[in-house]
């Protein structure tokens, strides 16, 4: 199975270029523009390695790395334009597995990636099972892509499952349409927002008692959607 690499960089052209190069090299890639989106993606689809820019909008790469380390054991390579030695030392002391500065030769980056993956102890460890989520009377099993409501199975498409899982991971917090697009469709999605509305409608038809009066996936007008737990 192809190794999964999470590419986190706010430079759109670089992120697209890196994603293409890595896919051509045989890796599976998930791009993210913000650290917050990357953390959400990693919870739903655990990466084997993270390419992480330091200078990100909002949460920076150093703080993001600490969050990743807290939540999962995944090797991290900093990819950054900052050349100051202090950044390198700080990053490596915090636990980064490697560090490469922009601009760089793609072949050099690929060599770094292969080296980090080779020496990562995680390669030889079994992948831990993704935690089952219990949301009121709904149970979501990410490893098996199973959903039950009141003990009854619900058949969902892969995209519908990813939307539901993403909302559940937010534990009742609101996600905007843009949040859902970045975290489910990916940072490089160039389609219409209408795709989100359509999939939400299909999802409601499968999990709501009355899809016309939804109680589970609630729309907060002008803000976004949130998942509301229902009693069993």
Protein Blocks (a to p, Z undefined) as FASTA:
>chain_A
ZZddddddfblklmmmmmmmmmmnopacdddfbfklmmmmmmmmccfbdcddfbbghjaf
klmmmmmmmmpccddddddfbfbfklmmmmmmnopabdcdddddfklmmmmmmmmmmmpm
klmpccdddddddehjaccdfknopaceehiacdddfklmmmmmmmmmnnopacdfklmm
mmmnopklcbdfklmmmmmmmmmmmmpmblmlcfklccdehibccdddddZZ
